[in-house]
Each structure stands twice: as structure tokens, then as C-alpha cells.
Amino acid sequence: MCICINCYHVTNCSTYYSIETQHKKVHINENPVFVPQSPIIDVNVINDYLDISLDWDVVECLSFIEAPGKWIISQKKQKI
């Protein structure tokens, strides 16, 4: 699981923007300016017979500051 969803920086993070792009999701922020220090991304290859896809998850990051629920709170604000 991507640790970004519980990070204080998720709404302004350039790495999370890349993760959203890979997952073909709507961006929380179209112009993220925060560049995290040393994010480590696990890339899982999912082979479903003829369909191969990649799943990216940030599993470590030196800039991580715990803020439980930050991602879901930002998603709710976007819908308002």
C-alpha cells in the first residue's frame, strides 16, 4: 500500500502526482511543488492472462510526515 495516503505532503507532492498519473486517477493538485526526499517506489507487475499492468506504491520516503486520513480528506474537499 502507498504510504502517501497518510502523509502530510500528499496534496502538494510531485511524486504522488506521478503515482496518480500511473493509476490514471484525477490529480489532487495539478501543480504540485513539493519534491520529497528519497522516495522508494515498489512497482508490481500484474499479469492477468493477456493484460499486463503496473502498480506503483511509495513504500518509504524521508519526507514522510504522518497525517492519517490526509488523502481522503483532500478527496472530500475536491467534491465540494
N, CA, C and O atoms as a Maestro MAE file, in Angstrom:
{
 s_m_m2io_version
 :::
 2.0.0
}

f_m_ct {
 s_m_title
 :::
 protein
 m_atom[320] {
  # First column is atom index #
  i_m_mmod_type
  r_m_x_coord
  r_m_y_coord
  r_m_z_coord
  i_m_residue_number
  s_m_chain_name
  s_m_pdb_residue_name
  s_m_pdb_atom_name
  i_m_atomic_number
  :::
  1 25 0.838 -1.167 0.000 1 A "MET " " N  " 7
  2 3 0.000 0.000 0.000 1 A "MET " " CA " 6
  3 2 0.890 1.240 0.000 1 A "MET " " C  " 6
  4 15 1.938 1.266 0.646 1 A "MET " " O  " 8
  5 25 0.466 2.248 -0.722 2 A "CYS " " N  " 7
  6 3 1.202 3.501 -0.826 2 A "CYS " " CA " 6
  7 2 1.083 4.289 0.477 2 A "CYS " " C  " 6
  8 15 -0.023 4.557 0.948 2 A "CYS " " O  " 8
  9 25 2.219 4.655 1.053 3 A "ILE " " N  " 7
  10 3 2.201 5.400 2.313 3 A "ILE " " CA " 6
  11 2 1.723 6.835 2.122 3 A "ILE " " C  " 6
  12 15 1.398 7.514 3.097 3 A "ILE " " O  " 8
  13 25 1.677 7.298 0.889 4 A "CYS " " N  " 7
  14 3 1.317 8.694 0.605 4 A "CYS " " CA " 6
  15 2 -0.057 9.083 1.132 4 A "CYS " " C  " 6
  16 15 -0.278 10.239 1.494 4 A "CYS " " O  " 8
  17 25 -0.971 8.140 1.179 5 A "ILE " " N  " 7
  18 3 -2.331 8.484 1.588 5 A "ILE " " CA " 6
  19 2 -2.406 8.981 3.028 5 A "ILE " " C  " 6
  20 15 -3.374 9.632 3.420 5 A "ILE " " O  " 8
  21 25 -1.380 8.668 3.807 6 A "ASN " " N  " 7
  22 3 -1.331 9.127 5.199 6 A "ASN " " CA " 6
  23 2 -0.188 10.107 5.443 6 A "ASN " " C  " 6
  24 15 0.315 10.218 6.561 6 A "ASN " " O  " 8
  25 25 0.222 10.820 4.383 7 A "CYS " " N  " 7
  26 3 1.326 11.771 4.511 7 A "CYS " " CA " 6
  27 2 0.815 13.206 4.458 7 A "CYS " " C  " 6
  28 15 -0.081 13.535 3.680 7 A "CYS " " O  " 8
  29 25 1.388 14.032 5.281 8 A "TYR " " N  " 7
  30 3 1.046 15.448 5.329 8 A "TYR " " CA " 6
  31 2 1.217 16.124 3.965 8 A "TYR " " C  " 6
  32 15 0.460 17.037 3.637 8 A "TYR " " O  " 8
  33 25 2.191 15.695 3.172 9 A "HIS " " N  " 7
  34 3 2.539 16.333 1.902 9 A "HIS " " CA " 6
  35 2 1.742 15.833 0.694 9 A "HIS " " C  " 6
  36 15 1.954 16.333 -0.411 9 A "HIS " " O  " 8
  37 25 0.853 14.887 0.859 10 A "VAL " " N  " 7
  38 3 0.195 14.228 -0.277 10 A "VAL " " CA " 6
  39 2 -0.474 15.211 -1.240 10 A "VAL " " C  " 6
  40 15 -0.463 14.977 -2.448 10 A "VAL " " O  " 8
  41 25 -1.038 16.273 -0.752 11 A "THR " " N  " 7
  42 3 -1.786 17.185 -1.622 11 A "THR " " CA " 6
  43 2 -0.889 18.101 -2.452 11 A "THR " " C  " 6
  44 15 -1.372 18.788 -3.352 11 A "THR " " O  " 8
  45 25 0.392 18.116 -2.164 12 A "ASN " " N  " 7
  46 3 1.302 19.015 -2.875 12 A "ASN " " CA " 6
  47 2 2.560 18.297 -3.365 12 A "ASN " " C  " 6
  48 15 3.547 18.951 -3.702 12 A "ASN " " O  " 8
  49 25 2.541 16.971 -3.408 13 A "CYS " " N  " 7
  50 3 3.732 16.169 -3.671 13 A "CYS " " CA " 6
  51 2 3.869 15.775 -5.149 13 A "CYS " " C  " 6
  52 15 2.941 15.238 -5.752 13 A "CYS " " O  " 8
  53 25 5.027 16.050 -5.702 14 A "SER " " N  " 7
  54 3 5.274 15.726 -7.107 14 A "SER " " CA " 6
  55 2 5.362 14.214 -7.342 14 A "SER " " C  " 6
  56 15 4.987 13.735 -8.413 14 A "SER " " O  " 8
  57 25 5.845 13.473 -6.371 15 A "THR " " N  " 7
  58 3 5.904 12.011 -6.530 15 A "THR " " CA " 6
  59 2 4.504 11.420 -6.509 15 A "THR " " C  " 6
  60 15 4.199 10.531 -7.304 15 A "THR " " O  " 8
  61 25 3.649 11.899 -5.613 16 A "TYR " " N  " 7
  62 3 2.285 11.380 -5.586 16 A "TYR " " CA " 6
  63 2 1.546 11.738 -6.880 16 A "TYR " " C  " 6
  64 15 0.705 10.970 -7.348 16 A "TYR " " O  " 8
  65 25 1.854 12.879 -7.446 17 A "TYR " " N  " 7
  66 3 1.292 13.268 -8.745 17 A "TYR " " CA " 6
  67 2 1.639 12.201 -9.796 17 A "TYR " " C  " 6
  68 15 0.790 11.818 -10.602 17 A "TYR " " O  " 8
  69 25 2.881 11.729 -9.779 18 A "SER " " N  " 7
  70 3 3.303 10.668 -10.704 18 A "SER " " CA " 6
  71 2 2.557 9.363 -10.443 18 A "SER " " C  " 6
  72 15 2.192 8.650 -11.377 18 A "SER " " O  " 8
  73 25 2.335 9.059 -9.172 19 A "ILE " " N  " 7
  74 3 1.584 7.849 -8.816 19 A "ILE " " CA " 6
  75 2 0.149 7.963 -9.339 19 A "ILE " " C  " 6
  76 15 -0.384 7.008 -9.905 19 A "ILE " " O  " 8
  77 25 -0.468 9.118 -9.153 20 A "GLU " " N  " 7
  78 3 -1.825 9.332 -9.669 20 A "GLU " " CA " 6
  79 2 -1.865 9.160 -11.186 20 A "GLU " " C  " 6
  80 15 -2.794 8.556 -11.721 20 A "GLU " " O  " 8
  81 25 -0.873 9.684 -11.864 21 A "THR " " N  " 7
  82 3 -0.795 9.563 -13.323 21 A "THR " " CA " 6
  83 2 -0.714 8.102 -13.726 21 A "THR " " C  " 6
  84 15 -1.421 7.665 -14.633 21 A "THR " " O  " 8
  85 25 0.144 7.346 -13.056 22 A "GLN " " N  " 7
  86 3 0.303 5.926 -13.378 22 A "GLN " " CA " 6
  87 2 -1.000 5.170 -13.162 22 A "GLN " " C  " 6
  88 15 -1.314 4.253 -13.920 22 A "GLN " " O  " 8
  89 25 -1.753 5.537 -12.148 23 A "HIS " " N  " 7
  90 3 -3.017 4.870 -11.829 23 A "HIS " " CA " 6
  91 2 -4.204 5.445 -12.612 23 A "HIS " " C  " 6
  92 15 -5.344 5.007 -12.459 23 A "HIS " " O  " 8
  93 25 -3.898 6.444 -13.459 24 A "LYS " " N  " 7
  94 3 -4.931 7.105 -14.282 24 A "LYS " " CA " 6
  95 2 -6.048 7.686 -13.417 24 A "LYS " " C  " 6
  96 15 -7.232 7.530 -13.716 24 A "LYS " " O  " 8
  97 25 -5.647 8.357 -12.344 25 A "LYS " " N  " 7
  98 3 -6.584 8.984 -11.418 25 A "LYS " " CA " 6
  99 2 -6.571 10.494 -11.609 25 A "LYS " " C  " 6
  100 15 -5.611 11.060 -12.132 25 A "LYS " " O  " 8
  101 25 -7.633 11.124 -11.183 26 A "VAL " " N  " 7
  102 3 -7.703 12.583 -11.193 26 A "VAL " " CA " 6
  103 2 -6.686 13.102 -10.177 26 A "VAL " " C  " 6
  104 15 -6.560 12.551 -9.083 26 A "VAL " " O  " 8
  105 25 -5.970 14.147 -10.535 27 A "HIS " " N  " 7
  106 3 -4.943 14.687 -9.648 27 A "HIS " " CA " 6
  107 2 -5.551 15.531 -8.532 27 A "HIS " " C  " 6
  108 15 -6.470 16.318 -8.757 27 A "HIS " " O  " 8
  109 25 -5.023 15.351 -7.337 28 A "ILE " " N  " 7
  110 3 -5.416 16.172 -6.191 28 A "ILE " " CA " 6
  111 2 -5.021 17.618 -6.466 28 A "ILE " " C  " 6
  112 15 -5.755 18.554 -6.148 28 A "ILE " " O  " 8
  113 25 -3.847 17.777 -7.063 29 A "ASN " " N  " 7
  114 3 -3.285 19.096 -7.310 29 A "ASN " " CA " 6
  115 2 -2.613 19.062 -8.689 29 A "ASN " " C  " 6
  116 15 -1.729 18.237 -8.921 29 A "ASN " " O  " 8
  117 25 -3.013 19.929 -9.582 30 A "GLU " " N  " 7
  118 3 -2.446 19.952 -10.934 30 A "GLU " " CA " 6
  119 2 -1.048 20.552 -10.983 30 A "GLU " " C  " 6
  120 15 -0.346 20.390 -11.982 30 A "GLU " " O  " 8
  121 25 -0.633 21.235 -9.936 31 A "ASN " " N  " 7
  122 3 0.683 21.888 -9.903 31 A "ASN " " CA " 6
  123 2 1.414 21.633 -8.589 31 A "ASN " " C  " 6
  124 15 1.686 22.576 -7.845 31 A "ASN " " O  " 8
  125 25 1.733 20.381 -8.293 32 A "PRO " " N  " 7
  126 3 2.427 20.105 -7.030 32 A "PRO " " CA " 6
  127 2 3.838 20.677 -7.062 32 A "PRO " " C  " 6
  128 15 4.541 20.548 -8.064 32 A "PRO " " O  " 8
  129 25 4.246 21.299 -5.981 33 A "VAL " " N  " 7
  130 3 5.565 21.921 -5.936 33 A "VAL " " CA " 6
  131 2 6.503 21.264 -4.916 33 A "VAL " " C  " 6
  132 15 7.697 21.563 -4.892 33 A "VAL " " O  " 8
  133 25 5.978 20.389 -4.093 34 A "PHE " " N  " 7
  134 3 6.807 19.730 -3.085 34 A "PHE " " CA " 6
  135 2 7.545 18.551 -3.726 34 A "PHE " " C  " 6
  136 15 6.932 17.676 -4.337 34 A "PHE " " O  " 8
  137 25 8.861 18.547 -3.574 35 A "VAL " " N  " 7
  138 3 9.688 17.448 -4.093 35 A "VAL " " CA " 6
  139 2 10.228 16.683 -2.885 35 A "VAL " " C  " 6
  140 15 11.083 17.190 -2.158 35 A "VAL " " O  " 8
  141 25 9.731 15.467 -2.672 36 A "PRO " " N  " 7
  142 3 10.134 14.715 -1.488 36 A "PRO " " CA " 6
  143 2 11.565 14.191 -1.591 36 A "PRO " " C  " 6
  144 15 12.118 14.054 -2.682 36 A "PRO " " O  " 8
  145 25 12.142 13.905 -0.438 37 A "GLN " " N  " 7
  146 3 13.493 13.368 -0.382 37 A "GLN " " CA " 6
  147 2 13.466 11.840 -0.390 37 A "GLN " " C  " 6
  148 15 12.833 11.211 0.458 37 A "GLN " " O  " 8
  149 25 14.145 11.276 -1.336 38 A "SER " " N  " 7
  150 3 14.406 9.834 -1.419 38 A "SER " " CA " 6
  151 2 13.175 8.935 -1.312 38 A "SER " " C  " 6
  152 15 13.163 8.018 -0.491 38 A "SER " " O  " 8
  153 25 12.141 9.175 -2.118 39 A "PRO " " N  " 7
  154 3 11.016 8.222 -2.090 39 A "PRO " " CA " 6
  155 2 11.454 6.895 -2.720 39 A "PRO " " C  " 6
  156 15 12.197 6.871 -3.701 39 A "PRO " " O  " 8
  157 25 10.986 5.820 -2.146 40 A "ILE " " N  " 7
  158 3 11.242 4.489 -2.699 40 A "ILE " " CA " 6
  159 2 9.910 3.946 -3.191 40 A "ILE " " C  " 6
  160 15 8.943 3.850 -2.436 40 A "ILE " " O  " 8
  161 25 9.879 3.595 -4.467 41 A "ILE " " N  " 7
  162 3 8.648 3.142 -5.101 41 A "ILE " " CA " 6
  163 2 8.761 1.664 -5.449 41 A "ILE " " C  " 6
  164 15 9.688 1.249 -6.145 41 A "ILE " " O  " 8
  165 25 7.811 0.877 -4.962 42 A "ASP " " N  " 7
  166 3 7.691 -0.524 -5.375 42 A "ASP " " CA " 6
  167 2 6.821 -0.559 -6.619 42 A "ASP " " C  " 6
  168 15 5.740 0.030 -6.643 42 A "ASP " " O  " 8
  169 25 7.283 -1.240 -7.638 43 A "VAL " " N  " 7
  170 3 6.492 -1.415 -8.845 43 A "VAL " " CA " 6
  171 2 6.155 -2.894 -8.955 43 A "VAL " " C  " 6
  172 15 7.040 -3.738 -9.090 43 A "VAL " " O  " 8
  173 25 4.864 -3.196 -8.895 44 A "ASN " " N  " 7
  174 3 4.400 -4.574 -9.004 44 A "ASN " " CA " 6
  175 2 3.861 -4.803 -10.403 44 A "ASN " " C  " 6
  176 15 3.079 -4.006 -10.920 44 A "ASN " " O  " 8
  177 25 4.292 -5.910 -11.013 45 A "VAL " " N  " 7
  178 3 3.803 -6.286 -12.331 45 A "VAL " " CA " 6
  179 2 2.641 -7.239 -12.134 45 A "VAL " " C  " 6
  180 15 2.777 -8.279 -11.490 45 A "VAL " " O  " 8
  181 25 1.498 -6.875 -12.694 46 A "ILE " " N  " 7
  182 3 0.296 -7.698 -12.562 46 A "ILE " " CA " 6
  183 2 0.012 -8.310 -13.927 46 A "ILE " " C  " 6
  184 15 -0.279 -7.608 -14.895 46 A "ILE " " O  " 8
  185 25 0.104 -9.625 -13.978 47 A "ASN " " N  " 7
  186 3 -0.102 -10.349 -15.225 47 A "ASN " " CA " 6
  187 2 -1.431 -11.085 -15.146 47 A "ASN " " C  " 6
  188 15 -1.552 -12.102 -14.462 47 A "ASN " " O  " 8
  189 25 -2.411 -10.567 -15.844 48 A "ASP " " N  " 7
  190 3 -3.747 -11.161 -15.863 48 A "ASP " " CA " 6
  191 2 -4.008 -11.718 -17.254 48 A "ASP " " C  " 6
  192 15 -4.708 -11.102 -18.057 48 A "ASP " " O  " 8
  193 25 -3.449 -12.872 -17.530 49 A "TYR " " N  " 7
  194 3 -3.526 -13.559 -18.809 49 A "TYR " " CA " 6
  195 2 -2.943 -12.697 -19.916 49 A "TYR " " C  " 6
  196 15 -1.721 -12.676 -20.062 49 A "TYR " " O  " 8
  197 25 -3.725 -11.996 -20.694 50 A "LEU " " N  " 7
  198 3 -3.206 -11.181 -21.795 50 A "LEU " " CA " 6
  199 2 -3.006 -9.720 -21.420 50 A "LEU " " C  " 6
  200 15 -2.469 -8.942 -22.209 50 A "LEU " " O  " 8
  201 25 -3.431 -9.349 -20.234 51 A "ASP " " N  " 7
  202 3 -3.327 -7.968 -19.793 51 A "ASP " " CA " 6
  203 2 -2.237 -7.847 -18.735 51 A "ASP " " C  " 6
  204 15 -2.314 -8.488 -17.686 51 A "ASP " " O  " 8
  205 25 -1.231 -7.036 -19.003 52 A "ILE " " N  " 7
  206 3 -0.159 -6.798 -18.045 52 A "ILE " " CA " 6
  207 2 -0.229 -5.337 -17.620 52 A "ILE " " C  " 6
  208 15 -0.270 -4.440 -18.462 52 A "ILE " " O  " 8
  209 25 -0.241 -5.105 -16.315 53 A "SER " " N  " 7
  210 3 -0.284 -3.734 -15.816 53 A "SER " " CA " 6
  211 2 0.734 -3.564 -14.697 53 A "SER " " C  " 6
  212 15 1.256 -4.537 -14.151 53 A "SER " " O  " 8
  213 25 1.001 -2.309 -14.371 54 A "LEU " " N  " 7
  214 3 1.939 -1.978 -13.301 54 A "LEU " " CA " 6
  215 2 1.204 -1.268 -12.183 54 A "LEU " " C  " 6
  216 15 0.313 -0.455 -12.428 54 A "LEU " " O  " 8
  217 25 1.581 -1.579 -10.963 55 A "ASP " " N  " 7
  218 3 1.000 -0.912 -9.800 55 A "ASP " " CA " 6
  219 2 2.153 -0.296 -9.009 55 A "ASP " " C  " 6
  220 15 3.041 -1.008 -8.540 55 A "ASP " " O  " 8
  221 25 2.133 1.017 -8.865 56 A "TRP " " N  " 7
  222 3 3.190 1.732 -8.165 56 A "TRP " " CA " 6
  223 2 2.731 2.085 -6.758 56 A "TRP " " C  " 6
  224 15 1.600 2.527 -6.554 56 A "TRP " " O  " 8
  225 25 3.616 1.888 -5.798 57 A "ASP " " N  " 7
  226 3 3.353 2.260 -4.406 57 A "ASP " " CA " 6
  227 2 4.615 2.844 -3.788 57 A "ASP " " C  " 6
  228 15 5.683 2.237 -3.868 57 A "ASP " " O  " 8
  229 25 4.501 4.004 -3.178 58 A "VAL " " N  " 7
  230 3 5.613 4.564 -2.410 58 A "VAL " " CA " 6
  231 2 5.624 3.819 -1.082 58 A "VAL " " C  " 6
  232 15 4.628 3.817 -0.358 58 A "VAL " " O  " 8
  233 25 6.748 3.187 -0.765 59 A "VAL " " N  " 7
  234 3 6.822 2.396 0.466 59 A "VAL " " CA " 6
  235 2 7.723 3.029 1.522 59 A "VAL " " C  " 6
  236 15 7.638 2.686 2.701 59 A "VAL " " O  " 8
  237 25 8.585 3.950 1.099 60 A "GLU " " N  " 7
  238 3 9.438 4.687 2.028 60 A "GLU " " CA " 6
  239 2 9.706 6.060 1.450 60 A "GLU " " C  " 6
  240 15 9.748 6.236 0.232 60 A "GLU " " O  " 8
  241 25 9.887 7.038 2.335 61 A "CYS " " N  " 7
  242 3 10.181 8.397 1.890 61 A "CYS " " CA " 6
  243 2 10.725 9.169 3.087 61 A "CYS " " C  " 6
  244 15 10.124 9.160 4.162 61 A "CYS " " O  " 8
  245 25 11.849 9.829 2.903 62 A "LEU " " N  " 7
  246 3 12.438 10.589 4.009 62 A "LEU " " CA " 6
  247 2 11.604 11.808 4.384 62 A "LEU " " C  " 6
  248 15 11.746 12.338 5.486 62 A "LEU " " O  " 8
  249 25 10.743 12.256 3.488 63 A "SER " " N  " 7
  250 3 9.898 13.424 3.760 63 A "SER " " CA " 6
  251 2 8.561 13.071 4.396 63 A "SER " " C  " 6
  252 15 7.766 13.961 4.700 63 A "SER " " O  " 8
  253 25 8.308 11.794 4.599 64 A "PHE " " N  " 7
  254 3 7.021 11.354 5.136 64 A "PHE " " CA " 6
  255 2 6.776 11.948 6.515 64 A "PHE " " C  " 6
  256 15 7.589 11.805 7.428 64 A "PHE " " O  " 8
  257 25 5.630 12.619 6.640 65 A "ILE " " N  " 7
  258 3 5.154 13.115 7.941 65 A "ILE " " CA " 6
  259 2 3.745 12.558 8.101 65 A "ILE " " C  " 6
  260 15 2.852 12.851 7.306 65 A "ILE " " O  " 8
  261 25 3.565 11.760 9.128 66 A "GLU " " N  " 7
  262 3 2.280 11.074 9.292 66 A "GLU " " CA " 6
  263 2 1.135 12.056 9.537 66 A "GLU " " C  " 6
  264 15 1.189 12.912 10.420 66 A "GLU " " O  " 8
  265 25 0.107 11.894 8.725 67 A "ALA " " N  " 7
  266 3 -1.130 12.676 8.850 67 A "ALA " " CA " 6
  267 2 -2.264 11.756 8.425 67 A "ALA " " C  " 6
  268 15 -2.754 11.856 7.300 67 A "ALA " " O  " 8
  269 25 -2.691 10.851 9.323 68 A "PRO " " N  " 7
  270 3 -3.691 9.861 8.961 68 A "PRO " " CA " 6
  271 2 -4.934 10.473 8.318 68 A "PRO " " C  " 6
  272 15 -5.518 11.425 8.835 68 A "PRO " " O  " 8
  273 25 -5.322 9.901 7.179 69 A "GLY " " N  " 7
  274 3 -6.533 10.331 6.501 69 A "GLY " " CA " 6
  275 2 -6.383 11.566 5.628 69 A "GLY " " C  " 6
  276 15 -7.373 12.037 5.068 69 A "GLY " " O  " 8
  277 25 -5.179 12.106 5.495 70 A "LYS " " N  " 7
  278 3 -4.971 13.342 4.713 70 A "LYS " " CA " 6
  279 2 -5.491 13.188 3.277 70 A "LYS " " C  " 6
  280 15 -6.113 14.105 2.741 70 A "LYS " " O  " 8
  281 25 -5.244 12.056 2.670 71 A "TRP " " N  " 7
  282 3 -5.665 11.821 1.289 71 A "TRP " " CA " 6
  283 2 -7.182 11.815 1.162 71 A "TRP " " C  " 6
  284 15 -7.727 12.464 0.270 71 A "TRP " " O  " 8
  285 25 -7.865 11.099 2.032 72 A "ILE " " N  " 7
  286 3 -9.330 11.000 1.939 72 A "ILE " " CA " 6
  287 2 -9.975 12.347 2.244 72 A "ILE " " C  " 6
  288 15 -10.987 12.697 1.637 72 A "ILE " " O  " 8
  289 25 -9.407 13.104 3.173 73 A "ILE " " N  " 7
  290 3 -9.932 14.440 3.467 73 A "ILE " " CA " 6
  291 2 -9.799 15.328 2.241 73 A "ILE " " C  " 6
  292 15 -10.715 16.093 1.938 73 A "ILE " " O  " 8
  293 25 -8.682 15.245 1.531 74 A "SER " " N  " 7
  294 3 -8.498 16.063 0.329 74 A "SER " " CA " 6
  295 2 -9.465 15.638 -0.779 74 A "SER " " C  " 6
  296 15 -9.920 16.476 -1.557 74 A "SER " " O  " 8
  297 25 -9.779 14.351 -0.855 75 A "GLN " " N  " 7
  298 3 -10.733 13.856 -1.848 75 A "GLN " " CA " 6
  299 2 -12.130 14.412 -1.577 75 A "GLN " " C  " 6
  300 15 -12.845 14.776 -2.510 75 A "GLN " " O  " 8
  301 25 -12.516 14.479 -0.314 76 A "LYS " " N  " 7
  302 3 -13.834 15.010 0.048 76 A "LYS " " CA " 6
  303 2 -13.914 16.499 -0.275 76 A "LYS " " C  " 6
  304 15 -14.960 16.970 -0.723 76 A "LYS " " O  " 8
  305 25 -12.844 17.245 -0.061 77 A "LYS " " N  " 7
  306 3 -12.832 18.675 -0.359 77 A "LYS " " CA " 6
  307 2 -12.975 18.939 -1.852 77 A "LYS " " C  " 6
  308 15 -13.591 19.927 -2.251 77 A "LYS " " O  " 8
  309 25 -12.404 18.055 -2.687 78 A "GLN " " N  " 7
  310 3 -12.499 18.216 -4.135 78 A "GLN " " CA " 6
  311 2 -13.932 18.094 -4.613 78 A "GLN " " C  " 6
  312 15 -14.303 18.738 -5.595 78 A "GLN " " O  " 8
  313 25 -14.742 17.295 -3.958 79 A "LYS " " N  " 7
  314 3 -16.116 17.039 -4.375 79 A "LYS " " CA " 6
  315 2 -17.061 18.180 -3.998 79 A "LYS " " C  " 6
  316 15 -18.177 18.263 -4.511 79 A "LYS " " O  " 8
  317 25 -16.610 19.057 -3.100 80 A "ILE " " N  " 7
  318 3 -17.463 20.170 -2.652 80 A "ILE " " CA " 6
  319 2 -17.530 21.242 -3.716 80 A "ILE " " C  " 6
  320 15 -18.198 22.259 -3.526 80 A "ILE " " O  " 8
  :::
 }
 m_bond[319] {
  # First column is bond index #
  i_m_from
  i_m_to
  i_m_order
  :::
  1 1 2 1
  2 2 3 1
  3 3 4 2
  4 3 5 1
  5 5 6 1
  6 6 7 1
  7 7 8 2
  8 7 9 1
  9 9 10 1
  10 10 11 1
  11 11 12 2
  12 11 13 1
  13 13 14 1
  14 14 15 1
  15 15 16 2
  16 15 17 1
  17 17 18 1
  18 18 19 1
  19 19 20 2
  20 19 21 1
  21 21 22 1
  22 22 23 1
  23 23 24 2
  24 23 25 1
  25 25 26 1
  26 26 27 1
  27 27 28 2
  28 27 29 1
  29 29 30 1
  30 30 31 1
  31 31 32 2
  32 31 33 1
  33 33 34 1
  34 34 35 1
  35 35 36 2
  36 35 37 1
  37 37 38 1
  38 38 39 1
  39 39 40 2
  40 39 41 1
  41 41 42 1
  42 42 43 1
  43 43 44 2
  44 43 45 1
  45 45 46 1
  46 46 47 1
  47 47 48 2
  48 47 49 1
  49 49 50 1
  50 50 51 1
  51 51 52 2
  52 51 53 1
  53 53 54 1
  54 54 55 1
  55 55 56 2
  56 55 57 1
  57 57 58 1
  58 58 59 1
  59 59 60 2
  60 59 61 1
  61 61 62 1
  62 62 63 1
  63 63 64 2
  64 63 65 1
  65 65 66 1
  66 66 67 1
  67 67 68 2
  68 67 69 1
  69 69 70 1
  70 70 71 1
  71 71 72 2
  72 71 73 1
  73 73 74 1
  74 74 75 1
  75 75 76 2
  76 75 77 1
  77 77 78 1
  78 78 79 1
  79 79 80 2
  80 79 81 1
  81 81 82 1
  82 82 83 1
  83 83 84 2
  84 83 85 1
  85 85 86 1
  86 86 87 1
  87 87 88 2
  88 87 89 1
  89 89 90 1
  90 90 91 1
  91 91 92 2
  92 91 93 1
  93 93 94 1
  94 94 95 1
  95 95 96 2
  96 95 97 1
  97 97 98 1
  98 98 99 1
  99 99 100 2
  100 99 101 1
  101 101 102 1
  102 102 103 1
  103 103 104 2
  104 103 105 1
  105 105 106 1
  106 106 107 1
  107 107 108 2
  108 107 109 1
  109 109 110 1
  110 110 111 1
  111 111 112 2
  112 111 113 1
  113 113 114 1
  114 114 115 1
  115 115 116 2
  116 115 117 1
  117 117 118 1
  118 118 119 1
  119 119 120 2
  120 119 121 1
  121 121 122 1
  122 122 123 1
  123 123 124 2
  124 123 125 1
  125 125 126 1
  126 126 127 1
  127 127 128 2
  128 127 129 1
  129 129 130 1
  130 130 131 1
  131 131 132 2
  132 131 133 1
  133 133 134 1
  134 134 135 1
  135 135 136 2
  136 135 137 1
  137 137 138 1
  138 138 139 1
  139 139 140 2
  140 139 141 1
  141 141 142 1
  142 142 143 1
  143 143 144 2
  144 143 145 1
  145 145 146 1
  146 146 147 1
  147 147 148 2
  148 147 149 1
  149 149 150 1
  150 150 151 1
  151 151 152 2
  152 151 153 1
  153 153 154 1
  154 154 155 1
  155 155 156 2
  156 155 157 1
  157 157 158 1
  158 158 159 1
  159 159 160 2
  160 159 161 1
  161 161 162 1
  162 162 163 1
  163 163 164 2
  164 163 165 1
  165 165 166 1
  166 166 167 1
  167 167 168 2
  168 167 169 1
  169 169 170 1
  170 170 171 1
  171 171 172 2
  172 171 173 1
  173 173 174 1
  174 174 175 1
  175 175 176 2
  176 175 177 1
  177 177 178 1
  178 178 179 1
  179 179 180 2
  180 179 181 1
  181 181 182 1
  182 182 183 1
  183 183 184 2
  184 183 185 1
  185 185 186 1
  186 186 187 1
  187 187 188 2
  188 187 189 1
  189 189 190 1
  190 190 191 1
  191 191 192 2
  192 191 193 1
  193 193 194 1
  194 194 195 1
  195 195 196 2
  196 195 197 1
  197 197 198 1
  198 198 199 1
  199 199 200 2
  200 199 201 1
  201 201 202 1
  202 202 203 1
  203 203 204 2
  204 203 205 1
  205 205 206 1
  206 206 207 1
  207 207 208 2
  208 207 209 1
  209 209 210 1
  210 210 211 1
  211 211 212 2
  212 211 213 1
  213 213 214 1
  214 214 215 1
  215 215 216 2
  216 215 217 1
  217 217 218 1
  218 218 219 1
  219 219 220 2
  220 219 221 1
  221 221 222 1
  222 222 223 1
  223 223 224 2
  224 223 225 1
  225 225 226 1
  226 226 227 1
  227 227 228 2
  228 227 229 1
  229 229 230 1
  230 230 231 1
  231 231 232 2
  232 231 233 1
  233 233 234 1
  234 234 235 1
  235 235 236 2
  236 235 237 1
  237 237 238 1
  238 238 239 1
  239 239 240 2
  240 239 241 1
  241 241 242 1
  242 242 243 1
  243 243 244 2
  244 243 245 1
  245 245 246 1
  246 246 247 1
  247 247 248 2
  248 247 249 1
  249 249 250 1
  250 250 251 1
  251 251 252 2
  252 251 253 1
  253 253 254 1
  254 254 255 1
  255 255 256 2
  256 255 257 1
  257 257 258 1
  258 258 259 1
  259 259 260 2
  260 259 261 1
  261 261 262 1
  262 262 263 1
  263 263 264 2
  264 263 265 1
  265 265 266 1
  266 266 267 1
  267 267 268 2
  268 267 269 1
  269 269 270 1
  270 270 271 1
  271 271 272 2
  272 271 273 1
  273 273 274 1
  274 274 275 1
  275 275 276 2
  276 275 277 1
  277 277 278 1
  278 278 279 1
  279 279 280 2
  280 279 281 1
  281 281 282 1
  282 282 283 1
  283 283 284 2
  284 283 285 1
  285 285 286 1
  286 286 287 1
  287 287 288 2
  288 287 289 1
  289 289 290 1
  290 290 291 1
  291 291 292 2
  292 291 293 1
  293 293 294 1
  294 294 295 1
  295 295 296 2
  296 295 297 1
  297 297 298 1
  298 298 299 1
  299 299 300 2
  300 299 301 1
  301 301 302 1
  302 302 303 1
  303 303 304 2
  304 303 305 1
  305 305 306 1
  306 306 307 1
  307 307 308 2
  308 307 309 1
  309 309 310 1
  310 310 311 1
  311 311 312 2
  312 311 313 1
  313 313 314 1
  314 314 315 1
  315 315 316 2
  316 315 317 1
  317 317 318 1
  318 318 319 1
  319 319 320 2
  :::
 }
}
